Amino acid sequence: MPGVKLHGGLLPLLLAASLSPAPPPLEAQSVPARKLMASLERVYGKGLRADSLALDGATVLRVWRNDSALGFAQVRDVMGKDQPITYLVATDTALVLRDIDILVYREPYGGEVAYEAWRKQFRGRDARDSLVVGRQIRGISGATISVNAVTLGVRQSLRQLAEWHRAGRL
């Protein structure tokens, strides 16, 4: 399956379209290209390539190694207390969450949402999971707004990916 290497022309397109389609649009800073590539390689491994799909104003990456599909990734923003939080949602081909990654955290407090210990509780989840803070997802003292915002954003992304998949668009 043909694809575009992430080191090429895909990054400017992805970075320009990294805002989630949920209103109101956020005016977040772009994601550093090296950080995005490092995040994708951490989740999927080295030697990957990706092509992008524009779906309803959002950009979804289809991630590949050789001719094997590895999954889907989406860069999105949610509003923290005062600033956007830019994060990555990465799934396998069955839309089971492989990982999330906080790409740009702009708030002075609550950055613990980027820690491995908190992010790992999302792994293995999918659109059927309710992902409720205080039940499936534990809160972080001092990071309540960030925890709730990122959790809601991940839940929305998984559901949107599932809808596109059911409709045959992924």
Phi, psi and omega in degrees: 000128182290150179204174180250132176291142182295339181285349184265220188285355181289324186300313179300321178296314180296315183293324178291332183254025186281355178283142177288156182281000183287131178285155349282151181295144178263147177255077182271160173287159179287161179274130175301131185303318180297322181293318178297314180297317180297321179294314179297319179291326177296320182282313189256347183096172182284164175075024181270163172221164182211151168237160185246148175239133174264117182230114176052043178083000179248159175247128177243134175265133168262121187257134185227155164228124188054237179254015182258124176289132179258330181157200183231148178222149179217133174263129183221167175236145168229157179273124172280208179298310181231343187230153175293147173247121181261127185219163179246136171247123183235124181240168169274187183290340177270008179067027172272132186294121175277317180186164167240158178215135175274114184272318178220119177246121190251352183279154177285338181230159175091007182296354179297344176296343178275349184287142179307318183300327179273317184296327187295340180289349177275338185299138179086357179275161175215187185297340179282343179282139183285335179047065181257128177295132182097347175243273180284331183243124182275148179280172176230122178300128181087358181228030186302313182295315180296316179301311181294319181295312181294318179299315178299316180297319178295315179301315179296318180297314179299318179293320179294316177300318179297320178297314179297322180294313178300325180279359180076021183266346177258000000 
